[in-house]
Amino acid sequence: MKARRGDVVIVDYPYSDASGSRVRPALVVQGDLNNTRLTSTIVAMITKNIQFAATEPAHLLINIDSPDGKRSGLHVTSAVSFNNLFTVHEQLVLKTIGRLPPPLMLQVDECLKAALGIA
């Protein structure tokens, strides 16, 4: 499945030690040109643990009670952690559940800059 930047997707997320995997939501952060031509994409983990979202510049809160949050397709208020980026093969992207609108994608860019130390 070809994902687009800003898609909220469900991925079969492999554990770093290759002992298994877990199905979880993620945000596609890779640019659309590479999503079109490559068989893998870069995503950021989405978690229900929102305790750092207010203080960590590399976390983005997605409040599902807001109009922008509703478009995400998430069922609970969550945080995108840009400290945990990973590359996943397109076959592990099971489905798209939503999409972040442009105002949130501007915040995504700022979070990526913070996570990668880009001024």
N, CA, C and O atoms as a MOPAC input file, in Angstrom:
PM7 MOZYME 1SCF
protein

 N      0.84500 1    -1.18600 1     0.00000 1
 C      0.00000 1     0.00000 1     0.00000 1
 C      0.88500 1     1.24300 1     0.00000 1
 O      1.77600 1     1.36700 1     0.84100 1
 N      0.65600 1     2.13400 1    -0.90700 1
 C      1.41300 1     3.37400 1    -0.99100 1
 C      0.77800 1     4.41400 1    -0.07300 1
 O     -0.37200 1     4.81000 1    -0.26200 1
 N      1.53300 1     4.84000 1     0.90700 1
 C      1.06300 1     5.84100 1     1.86100 1
 C      1.47700 1     7.22500 1     1.37800 1
 O      2.35200 1     7.37100 1     0.52500 1
 N      0.82800 1     8.23500 1     1.94500 1
 C      1.16900 1     9.62300 1     1.64600 1
 C      1.59800 1    10.31000 1     2.92900 1
 O      1.15900 1     9.93700 1     4.01700 1
 N      2.45800 1    11.31500 1     2.80300 1
 C      2.90300 1    12.07400 1     3.97000 1
 C      1.67700 1    12.67000 1     4.65700 1
 O      0.82200 1    13.27900 1     4.01600 1
 N      1.61100 1    12.48300 1     5.96800 1
 C      0.47600 1    12.97800 1     6.75100 1
 C     -0.58600 1    11.93400 1     7.02000 1
 O     -1.50000 1    12.17300 1     7.81000 1
 N     -0.48500 1    10.76700 1     6.37200 1
 C     -1.43700 1     9.68800 1     6.63600 1
 C     -1.19600 1     9.11000 1     8.02900 1
 O     -0.05500 1     8.91600 1     8.44800 1
 N     -2.27600 1     8.84600 1     8.72500 1
 C     -2.21300 1     8.07500 1     9.96400 1
 C     -2.54500 1     6.64400 1     9.55300 1
 O     -3.63200 1     6.35900 1     9.04900 1
 N     -1.59400 1     5.76200 1     9.77800 1
 C     -1.70900 1     4.39300 1     9.28500 1
 C     -1.61300 1     3.39900 1    10.44200 1
 O     -1.13000 1     3.71600 1    11.52900 1
 N     -2.08000 1     2.21800 1    10.17300 1
 C     -1.90000 1     1.09300 1    11.09300 1
 C     -0.79500 1     0.23100 1    10.49400 1
 O     -0.88600 1    -0.21700 1     9.35000 1
 N      0.25800 1     0.00500 1    11.29300 1
 C      1.39600 1    -0.78700 1    10.82000 1
 C      1.60600 1    -1.98600 1    11.72600 1
 O      1.27000 1    -1.97400 1    12.91000 1
 N      2.16900 1    -3.01100 1    11.12900 1
 C      2.62200 1    -4.16900 1    11.89200 1
 C      4.05200 1    -3.84200 1    12.29900 1
 O      5.00100 1    -4.15600 1    11.58100 1
 N      4.19600 1    -3.20800 1    13.46300 1
 C      5.45000 1    -2.62900 1    13.93900 1
 C      6.37000 1    -3.70700 1    14.48200 1
 O      6.05200 1    -4.34000 1    15.48900 1
 N      7.50800 1    -3.92500 1    13.83000 1
 C      8.43000 1    -4.96200 1    14.30700 1
 C      9.22800 1    -4.48800 1    15.51800 1
 O      9.65200 1    -3.33400 1    15.57100 1
 N      9.43100 1    -5.37100 1    16.48400 1
 C     10.27400 1    -5.06400 1    17.63700 1
 C     11.72000 1    -4.93000 1    17.18200 1
 O     12.14400 1    -5.59400 1    16.23500 1
 N     12.46900 1    -4.07900 1    17.85000 1
 C     13.85400 1    -3.81300 1    17.44400 1
 C     14.73700 1    -5.05700 1    17.54600 1
 O     15.74300 1    -5.15400 1    16.84300 1
 N     14.38000 1    -5.99800 1    18.40000 1
 C     15.19000 1    -7.21400 1    18.51500 1
 C     14.71100 1    -8.33500 1    17.58300 1
 O     15.19900 1    -9.46300 1    17.65500 1
 N     13.75500 1    -8.01200 1    16.71400 1
 C     13.21900 1    -8.95200 1    15.72200 1
 C     12.51200 1   -10.15600 1    16.34100 1
 O     12.36000 1   -11.18800 1    15.68700 1
 N     12.08000 1   -10.03200 1    17.59100 1
 C     11.40800 1   -11.15400 1    18.25300 1
 C      9.92000 1   -11.24000 1    17.93600 1
 O      9.26200 1   -12.20400 1    18.32700 1
 N      9.38800 1   -10.26300 1    17.24600 1
 C      7.96900 1   -10.26700 1    16.91800 1
 C      7.53800 1    -8.89300 1    16.45600 1
 O      8.35500 1    -8.08700 1    16.01200 1
 N      6.23400 1    -8.63300 1    16.56400 1
 C      5.71000 1    -7.34800 1    16.13500 1
 C      4.40200 1    -7.05100 1    16.85900 1
 O      3.83200 1    -7.90900 1    17.53400 1
 N      3.94900 1    -5.82300 1    16.70100 1
 C      2.70300 1    -5.38600 1    17.32600 1
 C      2.01400 1    -4.43500 1    16.35500 1
 O      2.67300 1    -3.59500 1    15.74200 1
 N      0.71200 1    -4.55600 1    16.20900 1
 C     -0.05400 1    -3.66800 1    15.34600 1
 C     -0.33000 1    -2.38300 1    16.12000 1
 O     -0.85200 1    -2.41400 1    17.23500 1
 N      0.03200 1    -1.24200 1    15.50600 1
 C     -0.12700 1     0.04600 1    16.19200 1
 C     -0.22400 1     1.17400 1    15.16800 1
 O      0.14000 1     0.98800 1    14.00700 1
 N     -0.71300 1     2.34000 1    15.58900 1
 C     -0.79400 1     3.47300 1    14.66500 1
 C      0.55000 1     4.18100 1    14.52500 1
 O      1.39000 1     4.15600 1    15.42500 1
 N      0.72100 1     4.80600 1    13.37600 1
 C      1.93400 1     5.57700 1    13.09700 1
 C      1.58000 1     6.68900 1    12.12000 1
 O      0.56300 1     6.62700 1    11.42900 1
 N      2.43000 1     7.70100 1    12.07300 1
 C      2.25600 1     8.82100 1    11.15000 1
 C      3.32300 1     8.74200 1    10.06500 1
 O      4.51000 1     8.61500 1    10.36700 1
 N      2.90900 1     8.81600 1     8.81700 1
 C      3.85200 1     8.81600 1     7.69800 1
 C      4.48400 1    10.20200 1     7.61400 1
 O      3.78500 1    11.20300 1     7.45800 1
 N      5.82400 1    10.25300 1     7.72100 1
 C      6.53200 1    11.53400 1     7.66800 1
 C      7.41500 1    11.65200 1     6.42200 1
 O      7.88600 1    12.74500 1     6.10700 1
 N      7.64000 1    10.56900 1     5.72600 1
 C      8.45300 1    10.59600 1     4.51100 1
 C      7.71900 1    11.36100 1     3.41600 1
 O      6.49200 1    11.30500 1     3.33200 1
 N      8.46400 1    12.07400 1     2.58100 1
 C      7.88500 1    12.83600 1     1.47800 1
 C      7.22500 1    11.95500 1     0.43900 1
 O      7.59300 1    10.79500 1     0.26000 1
 N      6.24500 1    12.52100 1    -0.24300 1
 C      5.45600 1    11.74600 1    -1.20100 1
 C      6.26600 1    11.25900 1    -2.40200 1
 O      5.96600 1    10.19800 1    -2.94900 1
 N      7.27800 1    12.00600 1    -2.81800 1
 C      8.10000 1    11.53200 1    -3.94000 1
 C      8.73800 1    10.19000 1    -3.58700 1
 O      8.70500 1     9.25400 1    -4.38500 1
 N      9.31500 1    10.10000 1    -2.39900 1
 C      9.92600 1     8.83400 1    -1.98800 1
 C      8.87300 1     7.77200 1    -1.69100 1
 O      9.11700 1     6.58800 1    -1.92700 1
 N      7.71900 1     8.16300 1    -1.18300 1
 C      6.65600 1     7.18200 1    -0.95700 1
 C      6.20200 1     6.55800 1    -2.26800 1
 O      5.79800 1     5.39600 1    -2.29400 1
 N      6.26400 1     7.31000 1    -3.34700 1
 C      5.85200 1     6.80400 1    -4.65200 1
 C      6.88200 1     5.85100 1    -5.24500 1
 O      6.52600 1     4.82800 1    -5.83100 1
 N      8.16000 1     6.18900 1    -5.09000 1
 C      9.18900 1     5.41700 1    -5.80000 1
 C      9.84400 1     4.32100 1    -4.98700 1
 O     10.47800 1     3.43400 1    -5.55700 1
 N      9.70700 1     4.35600 1    -3.65700 1
 C     10.34700 1     3.35200 1    -2.80600 1
 C      9.31200 1     2.36400 1    -2.26700 1
 O      8.11100 1     2.63500 1    -2.29200 1
 N      9.78200 1     1.23300 1    -1.78900 1
 C      8.87100 1     0.22600 1    -1.22900 1
 C      8.82300 1     0.29200 1     0.30000 1
 O      8.24600 1    -0.58100 1     0.94800 1
 N      9.43200 1     1.33200 1     0.86500 1
 C      9.35800 1     1.52000 1     2.31100 1
 C      9.07300 1     2.99000 1     2.58900 1
 O      9.23000 1     3.84000 1     1.71300 1
 N      8.65400 1     3.28000 1     3.81700 1
 C      8.35500 1     4.65800 1     4.19400 1
 C      8.83100 1     4.90300 1     5.61400 1
 O      8.96400 1     3.97100 1     6.40800 1
 N      9.08700 1     6.16600 1     5.92500 1
 C      9.50200 1     6.54800 1     7.27000 1
 C      8.26700 1     6.99700 1     8.03100 1
 O      7.49000 1     7.82200 1     7.55000 1
 N      8.09400 1     6.43800 1     9.23500 1
 C      6.94000 1     6.77000 1    10.06800 1
 C      7.39600 1     7.11900 1    11.48000 1
 O      8.50200 1     6.77800 1    11.90100 1
 N      6.51600 1     7.80500 1    12.19400 1
 C      6.73100 1     8.12300 1    13.60600 1
 C      5.67900 1     7.38500 1    14.41800 1
 O      4.51200 1     7.31600 1    14.03200 1
 N      6.10400 1     6.84300 1    15.53500 1
 C      5.21400 1     6.08100 1    16.39900 1
 C      4.16300 1     6.98800 1    17.03500 1
 O      4.45900 1     8.11900 1    17.42000 1
 N      2.94900 1     6.48800 1    17.14100 1
 C      1.87100 1     7.17300 1    17.85100 1
 C      1.56500 1     6.36400 1    19.10400 1
 O      1.42900 1     5.14200 1    19.05500 1
 N      1.45900 1     7.07000 1    20.22700 1
 C      1.24100 1     6.40200 1    21.50700 1
 C      0.10300 1     7.04900 1    22.28600 1
 O     -0.19500 1     8.23000 1    22.10600 1
 N     -0.52400 1     6.26600 1    23.14800 1
 C     -1.55200 1     6.80500 1    24.04800 1
 C     -0.93200 1     7.52500 1    25.23600 1
 O     -1.62200 1     8.24700 1    25.95600 1
 N      0.36600 1     7.33200 1    25.44600 1
 C      1.06400 1     7.98300 1    26.54200 1
 C      1.32100 1     9.44200 1    26.15600 1
 O      2.21300 1     9.72600 1    25.35700 1
 N      0.54700 1    10.35500 1    26.71800 1
 C      0.63100 1    11.77000 1    26.33200 1
 C      1.33500 1    12.62400 1    27.38600 1
 O      1.31000 1    13.85000 1    27.28600 1
 N      1.95400 1    12.01800 1    28.38300 1
 C      2.51000 1    12.77700 1    29.50000 1
 C      3.61800 1    13.73600 1    29.08400 1
 O      3.82200 1    14.74400 1    29.76000 1
 N      4.34500 1    13.46400 1    28.00000 1
 C      5.43400 1    14.34000 1    27.57100 1
 C      5.02300 1    15.31300 1    26.46900 1
 O      5.81600 1    16.16700 1    26.07100 1
 N      3.79800 1    15.19300 1    25.97500 1
 C      3.37400 1    15.99700 1    24.82500 1
 C      3.40100 1    17.49500 1    25.10200 1
 O      3.62600 1    18.28100 1    24.18100 1
 N      3.18100 1    17.90700 1    26.33700 1
 C      3.16900 1    19.33500 1    26.65800 1
 C      4.56300 1    19.90600 1    26.85600 1
 O      4.75700 1    21.11400 1    26.71800 1
 N      5.53400 1    19.06200 1    27.17700 1
 C      6.86500 1    19.56700 1    27.51900 1
 C      7.96200 1    19.14600 1    26.55100 1
 O      9.02300 1    19.77000 1    26.53100 1
 N      7.75000 1    18.14100 1    25.77300 1
 C      8.77100 1    17.61500 1    24.86600 1
 C      8.54500 1    18.20100 1    23.46500 1
 O      7.50900 1    17.93900 1    22.85500 1
 N      9.50200 1    18.99400 1    22.94300 1
 C      9.29900 1    19.61200 1    21.63400 1
 C      9.24700 1    18.62400 1    20.47400 1
 O      8.82600 1    18.99000 1    19.37600 1
 N      9.66100 1    17.39700 1    20.69200 1
 C      9.62300 1    16.38200 1    19.64000 1
 C      8.40500 1    15.46900 1    19.77200 1
 O      8.38500 1    14.36800 1    19.22200 1
 N      7.39200 1    15.93000 1    20.50100 1
 C      6.11900 1    15.20100 1    20.61800 1
 C      4.99400 1    16.12000 1    20.17400 1
 O      5.02200 1    17.32200 1    20.43900 1
 N      4.01100 1    15.55700 1    19.50400 1
 C      2.85000 1    16.30900 1    19.04000 1
 C      1.58900 1    15.68200 1    19.61500 1
 O      1.32100 1    14.50100 1    19.39500 1
 N      0.82100 1    16.47000 1    20.34700 1
 C     -0.45100 1    16.00500 1    20.89800 1
 C     -1.51500 1    16.04100 1    19.80800 1
 O     -1.66400 1    17.03900 1    19.10500 1
 N     -2.24100 1    14.95600 1    19.67900 1
 C     -3.39100 1    14.90300 1    18.78000 1
 C     -4.62200 1    14.69100 1    19.64800 1
 O     -4.88800 1    13.58800 1    20.12500 1
 N     -5.36300 1    15.77100 1    19.83900 1
 C     -6.56800 1    15.75600 1    20.67300 1
 C     -7.74900 1    15.37400 1    19.78400 1
 O     -8.13100 1    16.13400 1    18.89300 1
 N     -8.31900 1    14.21500 1    20.02200 1
 C     -9.39200 1    13.73100 1    19.14800 1
 C    -10.69700 1    14.49100 1    19.33800 1
 O    -11.64300 1    14.28600 1    18.57900 1
 N    -10.76400 1    15.36700 1    20.34100 1
 C    -11.95000 1    16.19800 1    20.52800 1
 C    -11.91800 1    17.44200 1    19.65200 1
 O    -12.93100 1    18.13100 1    19.52700 1
 N    -10.77300 1    17.74200 1    19.04400 1
 C    -10.66000 1    18.90000 1    18.16000 1
 C    -11.02600 1    18.48200 1    16.73400 1
 O    -10.93000 1    17.30400 1    16.39200 1
 N    -11.44700 1    19.44400 1    15.89800 1
 C    -11.76600 1    19.10000 1    14.50300 1
 C    -10.56700 1    18.47700 1    13.76500 1
 O    -10.73300 1    17.51600 1    13.01400 1
 N     -9.35600 1    19.03000 1    13.98200 1
 C     -8.17000 1    18.46300 1    13.32600 1
 C     -7.87200 1    17.06700 1    13.85800 1
 O     -7.48500 1    16.18100 1    13.09600 1
 N     -8.04800 1    16.86900 1    15.15700 1
 C     -7.81000 1    15.56600 1    15.76300 1
 C     -8.77500 1    14.50300 1    15.27500 1
 O     -8.40300 1    13.33800 1    15.13000 1
 N    -10.00800 1    14.89900 1    15.02100 1
 C    -11.01000 1    13.94700 1    14.52300 1
 C    -10.60200 1    13.38600 1    13.15500 1
 O    -10.90100 1    12.23500 1    12.83600 1
 N     -9.92300 1    14.20300 1    12.35600 1
 C     -9.51000 1    13.76700 1    11.02100 1
 C     -8.38900 1    12.73200 1    11.06900 1
 O     -8.09400 1    12.08100 1    10.06700 1
 N     -7.76600 1    12.58400 1    12.23800 1
 C     -6.65900 1    11.63400 1    12.36600 1
 C     -7.12300 1    10.18400 1    12.30200 1
 O     -6.34800 1     9.29900 1    11.93700 1
 N     -8.38000 1     9.93700 1    12.65400 1
 C     -8.88300 1     8.56300 1    12.67900 1
 C     -8.55300 1     7.81600 1    13.95600 1
 O     -8.93800 1     6.65800 1    14.11700 1
 N     -7.83400 1     8.47400 1    14.87600 1
 C     -7.49300 1     7.83000 1    16.14900 1
 C     -8.71400 1     7.76400 1    17.05100 1
 O     -9.62500 1     8.58300 1    16.93100 1
 N     -8.73600 1     6.79500 1    17.94800 1
 C     -9.87400 1     6.61500 1    18.84900 1
 C     -9.66600 1     7.27100 1    20.19700 1
 O    -10.63300 1     7.51400 1    20.92000 1
 N     -8.42700 1     7.56300 1    20.55100 1
 C     -8.11100 1     8.21700 1    21.82300 1
 C     -7.09600 1     9.32100 1    21.57100 1
 O     -6.30400 1     9.25200 1    20.63100 1
 N     -7.13100 1    10.34600 1    22.42900 1
 C     -6.13200 1    11.40100 1    22.35600 1
 C     -4.76200 1    10.75700 1    22.51800 1
 O     -4.54300 1     9.95900 1    23.42900 1
 N     -3.84400 1    11.11100 1    21.62500 1
 C     -2.55500 1    10.43400 1    21.54300 1
 C     -1.44300 1    11.43700 1    21.27700 1
 O     -1.69600 1    12.62300 1    21.06900 1
 N     -0.21700 1    10.94800 1    21.28600 1
 C      0.94200 1    11.76700 1    20.95900 1
 C      1.76100 1    11.06900 1    19.88600 1
 O      1.92700 1     9.84900 1    19.89800 1
 N      2.26500 1    11.86600 1    18.96300 1
 C      3.21300 1    11.36500 1    17.97600 1
 C      4.59400 1    11.63900 1    18.54100 1
 O      4.90800 1    12.77600 1    18.89300 1
 N      5.41500 1    10.61700 1    18.62900 1
 C      6.76700 1    10.75500 1    19.14600 1
 C      7.75500 1    10.76500 1    17.98400 1
 O      7.97700 1     9.74500 1    17.33100 1
 N      8.33800 1    11.92500 1    17.73900 1
 C      9.30600 1    12.03800 1    16.65200 1
 C     10.69700 1    11.62100 1    17.09700 1
 O     11.64100 1    11.65200 1    16.30700 1
 N     10.82900 1    11.23200 1    18.35800 1
 C     12.07900 1    10.66400 1    18.84700 1
 C     12.19200 1     9.20400 1    18.45500 1
 O     13.24000 1     8.58900 1    18.65400 1
 N     11.13100 1     8.64200 1    17.90100 1
 C     11.11200 1     7.23100 1    17.54100 1
 C     10.65300 1     7.09300 1    16.09000 1
 O      9.52500 1     6.68100 1    15.82100 1
 N     11.54500 1     7.44400 1    15.15900 1
 C     11.25500 1     7.29100 1    13.73700 1
 C     11.74600 1     5.92300 1    13.28900 1
 O     12.75300 1     5.42400 1    13.79200 1
 N     11.04500 1     5.32300 1    12.35800 1
 C     11.50600 1     4.04400 1    11.82500 1
 C     11.03900 1     3.88400 1    10.38900 1
 O     10.07400 1     4.51000 1     9.95100 1
 N     11.74400 1     3.03800 1     9.67600 1
 C     11.41300 1     2.73600 1     8.28900 1
 C     10.67100 1     1.40900 1     8.27000 1
 O     11.10100 1     0.43500 1     8.88800 1
 N      9.56900 1     1.38300 1     7.56400 1
 C      8.76400 1     0.16500 1     7.49900 1
 C      8.44200 1    -0.13600 1     6.03400 1
 O      8.13700 1     0.77100 1     5.26000 1
 N      8.51100 1    -1.40000 1     5.66500 1
 C      8.17800 1    -1.81800 1     4.30700 1
 C      6.68900 1    -1.57600 1     4.07100 1
 O      5.87500 1    -1.72600 1     4.98200 1
 N      6.34500 1    -1.20400 1     2.85500 1
 C      4.95200 1    -0.87600 1     2.54400 1
 C      3.99400 1    -2.04200 1     2.82200 1
 O      2.81100 1    -1.81100 1     3.07300 1
 N      4.47600 1    -3.27300 1     2.78400 1
 C      3.60900 1    -4.41400 1     3.07100 1
 C      3.19000 1    -4.45900 1     4.54300 1
 O      2.19200 1    -5.09100 1     4.88800 1
 N      3.95800 1    -3.78700 1     5.41100 1
 C      3.61100 1    -3.75000 1     6.83100 1
 C      2.63700 1    -2.63600 1     7.17200 1
 O      2.15900 1    -2.54500 1     8.30300 1
 N      2.33900 1    -1.77600 1     6.18100 1
 C      1.30700 1    -0.74700 1     6.35700 1
 C     -0.01700 1    -1.42400 1     6.02700 1
 O     -0.31300 1    -1.71000 1     4.86700 1
 N     -0.80600 1    -1.67500 1     7.06600 1
 C     -2.01900 1    -2.47400 1     6.89300 1
 C     -3.18400 1    -1.67300 1     6.34000 1
 O     -3.93800 1    -2.16000 1     5.49800 1
 N     -3.33200 1    -0.41600 1     6.82500 1
 C     -4.40700 1     0.43700 1     6.31500 1
 C     -4.18900 1     1.87400 1     6.76900 1
 O     -3.43800 1     2.14200 1     7.70700 1
 N     -4.85700 1     2.78100 1     6.08600 1
 C     -4.86500 1     4.19000 1     6.46400 1
 C     -6.15500 1     4.45200 1     7.22000 1
 O     -7.23400 1     4.08200 1     6.75600 1
 N     -6.05200 1     5.09600 1     8.39800 1
 C     -7.24900 1     5.37000 1     9.19200 1
 C     -7.61900 1     6.85200 1     9.20400 1
 O     -8.73200 1     7.21200 1     9.58700 1
 N     -6.69200 1     7.70900 1     8.78500 1
 C     -6.97500 1     9.13200 1     8.78700 1
 C     -5.82100 1     9.90300 1     8.18000 1
 O     -4.89300 1     9.33800 1     7.60100 1
 N     -5.91400 1    11.20800 1     8.33300 1
 C     -4.89800 1    12.08600 1     7.74100 1
 C     -4.82300 1    13.35600 1     8.57200 1
 O     -5.85000 1    13.90200 1     8.97500 1
 N     -3.60700 1    13.82700 1     8.82800 1
 C     -3.45500 1    15.08300 1     9.56100 1
 C     -3.60400 1    16.24900 1     8.58500 1
 O     -3.02900 1    16.22400 1     7.49700 1
 N     -4.37200 1    17.26700 1     8.96900 1
 C     -4.57600 1    18.42900 1     8.10300 1
 C     -3.34700 1    19.34500 1     8.11600 1
 O     -2.47900 1    19.20900 1     8.97800 1
 N     -3.27500 1    20.28100 1     7.15800 1
 C     -2.11100 1    21.16800 1     7.04600 1
 C     -1.67800 1    21.87900 1     8.33500 1
 O     -0.47500 1    21.95800 1     8.58200 1
 N     -2.59200 1    22.40400 1     9.17500 1
 C     -2.10600 1    23.05600 1    10.39500 1
 C     -1.31300 1    22.11300 1    11.30900 1
 O     -0.31000 1    22.52100 1    11.89500 1
 N     -1.75100 1    20.87300 1    11.43200 1
 C     -1.01000 1    19.90900 1    12.24600 1
 C      0.28400 1    19.49200 1    11.55500 1
 O      1.27700 1    19.21900 1    12.22900 1
 N      0.29200 1    19.43700 1    10.22200 1
 C      1.51500 1    19.05700 1     9.51100 1
 C      2.59300 1    20.13400 1     9.66900 1
 O      3.78200 1    19.81500 1     9.64800 1
 N      2.20200 1    21.39300 1     9.82600 1
 C      3.18700 1    22.43800 1    10.12900 1
 C      3.83500 1    22.16300 1    11.48200 1
 O      5.03800 1    22.36000 1    11.64900 1
 N      3.04100 1    21.70900 1    12.44500 1
 C      3.56800 1    21.34400 1    13.75500 1
 C      4.45500 1    20.09700 1    13.64900 1
 O      5.45800 1    19.98200 1    14.35400 1
 N      4.08500 1    19.17600 1    12.77400 1
 C      4.90100 1    17.98100 1    12.53700 1
 C      6.29500 1    18.40000 1    12.08700 1
 O      7.29400 1    17.86800 1    12.57200 1
 N      6.36300 1    19.35200 1    11.16000 1
 C      7.66500 1    19.81700 1    10.66900 1
 C      8.51000 1    20.37600 1    11.80800 1
 O      9.71400 1    20.12100 1    11.86100 1
 N      7.90400 1    21.13200 1    12.71700 1
 C      8.62900 1    21.70300 1    13.84700 1
 C      9.10400 1    20.60600 1    14.80700 1
 O     10.21300 1    20.67400 1    15.33700 1
 N      8.26800 1    19.61200 1    15.02100 1
 C      8.64800 1    18.48600 1    15.88700 1
 C      9.80300 1    17.68800 1    15.28400 1
 O     10.70500 1    17.25500 1    16.00100 1
 N      9.77400 1    17.49400 1    13.96400 1
 C     10.86900 1    16.78900 1    13.29700 1
 C     12.17400 1    17.57100 1    13.43700 1
 O     13.22700 1    16.98500 1    13.69300 1
 N     12.10600 1    18.88400 1    13.27100 1
 C     13.29500 1    19.71600 1    13.44200 1
 C     13.86500 1    19.56800 1    14.84800 1
 O     15.07700 1    19.45200 1    15.02900 1
 N     12.97500 1    19.57400 1    15.84100 1
 C     13.42400 1    19.42100 1    17.23200 1
 C     14.05500 1    18.05600 1    17.46400 1
 O     15.08500 1    17.95600 1    18.12900 1
 N     13.45100 1    17.01000 1    16.92500 1
 C     13.96100 1    15.65900 1    17.12700 1
 C     15.31300 1    15.45300 1    16.44100 1
 O     16.16700 1    14.72700 1    16.95000 1
 N     15.50100 1    16.09000 1    15.29400 1
 C     16.72200 1    15.88600 1    14.51000 1
 C     17.77700 1    16.96700 1    14.76000 1
 O     18.87200 1    16.91400 1    14.19900 1
 N     17.44300 1    17.94000 1    15.59900 1
 C     18.40300 1    18.99500 1    15.90400 1
 C     18.65800 1    19.93300 1    14.74400 1
 O     19.76700 1    20.44000 1    14.58000 1
 N     17.62800 1    20.16700 1    13.93300 1
 C     17.73000 1    21.05400 1    12.78800 1
 C     17.20300 1    22.42900 1    13.19200 1
 O     16.08700 1    22.54500 1    13.69800 1
 N     17.99000 1    23.44700 1    12.97200 1
 C     17.58600 1    24.81200 1    13.35800 1
 C     16.60000 1    25.39800 1    12.38400 1
 O     16.16000 1    26.53400 1    12.56000 1

